[in-house]
Amino acid sequence: MVDVLVIGGGNAALCAALMAREAGASVMLLEASPREWRGGNSQHTRNLRCMHDAPQDVLIDAYPEEEFWQDLLKVTGGQTDEHLARLVIRASSTCRPWMQKHGVRFQGSLSGTLHLARTNAFFMGGGKALVNAYYRSAEALGVDIRYDTPVDSLELDGDRFVAARSGSKRFEARACVLAAGGFESNLAWMREAWGQNERGEWPADNFLIRGTRFNQGTLLKFMIDAGADAIGDPSQSHCVAIDARAPLYDGGICTRIDCVSLGVVVNRDAERFYDEGEDFWPKRYAIWGRLVAQQPGQIGYCIIDAKAVGRFMPPVFPGTSAATLPELARKMGLPEAAFVKTVEDFNRACRVGTFDHTVLDDCHTEGLTPAKTHWARPIDTAPFTAYALKPGITFTYLGLKVNDRAAVHFGGKPSANLFVAGEMMAGNVLGKGYTAGVGMSIGTAFGRIAGTQAAVAAKQGIEHATA
């Protein structure tokens, strides 16, 4: 029997395993995927949102607690636990030296990375490098890592963890950390969560999954059915508008389309449906997946002209370009007359002042619904380019309710030896919405807390057994 069993293999799980091992506990980690796909969604990440009161190596200026909190409050619309959110925010200011000790390296933000030089620390080599560094450190410290081991159920004694089961295999431990991700890869569950819309469509049938195919939500469903307290709306998720040509799974960061704020977005009827210039892209990019999901056929089209080129991070697939707007409409299969009218109406409504995509500038529309409140410039310079968009689900927000010790709750009572971290509890902080890098902040903070607490619980279990 090990002291601490960690179920999952991404950032939160690895942070938990490392912290528990550093605390002197024997640790086993069960990863559902084969070794080459290890790391869950964390392998697709690239940065961590960090509070800091002064410049710190790769972070410029300051990003104080209150500003971080207000940014989170804005995107969640208040659907967040302030105590737990502030715990994450404060933890984000102190975790990087520990991460560096375990081999994670940081770099400054590159040109085009969404104005994040002040708020987010980028991983050198991206999330894959971070995951590999943590696995190397875990192996060096003696963590027992088992790949191809998806856990399908737990043995519980009331609210206490006893053992985990993976098929016919049984794993006992004195304490356990659940960090096995959300249910976004379970397409049947996604279909059930989103249901049928007023047009008779099942929106989830048109979703793409940005991250791992291994997040089936099996353990999350088991825990909810076993009486663990749940939190969050199953239809809420980190949902981004991504290239419609992306693969069903594991498209990652390179499938995102970052030029929405520089152009207009229309649906398949060639109608605009939201303010493309509402706020800086890091704060608002994650609303666009849900917006597209609400459109007919769950598809949208981002339209830019030549003036936008070079001002955003180019996606992996080139856009569809044309010399004229009618030609572009035909290439994209959009109603030609309606498309040309939408763009011309937008162009006439533009009030161009001093264009500056690094600030909330004064370029806006007048007399147009929906308005574009910043960065509004006529789309009038050939070639014109379009990107088809589909909803890309990163992770779901339905999860298990926790306290500041990361304990799983049953009927309002925290378990003494069962803890949860990462996407399985992110809904405590993210009721809806998203801001860049905060998922890694949550996973790192609660992974470290869960690992520490699990080691304490395991030690108490040994002392109790020998008393």
C-alpha positions, 0 to 999 in steps of 0.5 A: 500500500502506498501513502498517496495515490494520484489519479491523473497525469496532467499539471495538477496531478504532477504538482500533487505527486511532487508535493506529496513526495517532497513531504515524505510520502510514498506516491503512485501516479495512475495516468490513463493515457499511454506514455506518448500522450501523457499530460492530459490537456496540460501538454497543450498549454503555454503559460501561467497567469501570475500575480506579481507586485513588481517586475519579475524576470519574464514578467514586466511591470506589476499585476496585483491581486486586486487586478487579477481578481477583477479580471476573473470577476469580469469573465465569470460574471461573479460565478466564482468562490472569492475565497478560493479564487483569491487563494489561487491568485496569491498562490500564483505569485509564489509557485514559479521558484518551485516550478523551476526547481522541478525543471520548468523554464520560462521565457518572455512572451513573443510578439503576437502573444495576446498582450500577455507580457505583464500578466502571464509567464510563458513556458519555454517549450510550451506545456509539453516541456513543462509536463516532461520536466515534471515527469522527469522530476517525479521519476527521479524522486521515486514516484511510481508512474503507471501508464495505460491505467484509466481508473473506472471506480473507487472503493469508498468507506463512507467519505473515506478513500480505500482503493481505486480500480482500473479494470481488474487491478486494485490500488490501495492507498492511505490518501488519494488525489483525484486529478483526472480532468473533465468530461469534454472528450465524452461526446455522449455526455457533452450532447446530453449536457448541451441538449437540443436547441430551438432549431432542433440541432444538437450543438455538441455534435459540431464541437471539436475537442482542443485537448486530450481524448482521454478526458472521458469524465469516468471518475467525475461521474462515479464520484457524483453518483457516489454522493460527492458534492458537485459544483458547476453547470455541465454546459459551461466550459473553456470554449474557444472559437477554433479553425473548423478544419481542426482535428476532433481531438488534440488540435491544441493551441495552434488551431485557435483563430486570434484575429477576431478583434481585427475584423468581423465575424458572421454566421452562415447567414452572413449576419454579425452577432456580437461585438468583436472589439469588446475587450482585449483578446486575452480576456474575451477570446474564450467567449467566442466558442460559446457564441459560435455554438449558439449560431445556426449549424454551430459555425461562424466566419472571421473576415479580415482584410490585408490591413490586419495581416501581421498583427495577430499570431497566424494559425497553423492553417492558412485562411481562404483569400479572395480579391473581392468580397463576392468572390470570398463569399462564394468560396466560403459558401455564404449568401453573396448579397447578404455577405456583401451588405453586412460588410458594407454596412459595417464599413459605413458605420466605422468611425476611425480614429487612432488605431492601436491594437495594444490599447482600447482605442477610439476606432468604433462603429456608430448606428450599427447593431451589434456595435464594434466598440474598439479596433473598428476599421473598414474591411476594404483592402484586398486580399480579403481572408476568411477563417471558418470557426467551430466551437473548440472545447478545452475543458468542462466546468462541472466538478467536485466542490472543495474547500481551501484544503482541496478536500472532496465533500460529501453532504457538506462534510470534507473527506479526511483522505480524498482530495481533488485538483485541476479540471475536476474542481475548476468550477469552484473558481470558474463558474463560466468564462475564462481568461488566459492562463488561469486554468494552469493557475488553478491546477498548480495551486490546488495540485500543490495543496492537494498533494500536501494535504494528502501526505498529511492525511496519509501520515495521520492514517499510519499514526492512527493504525499504529496507535 
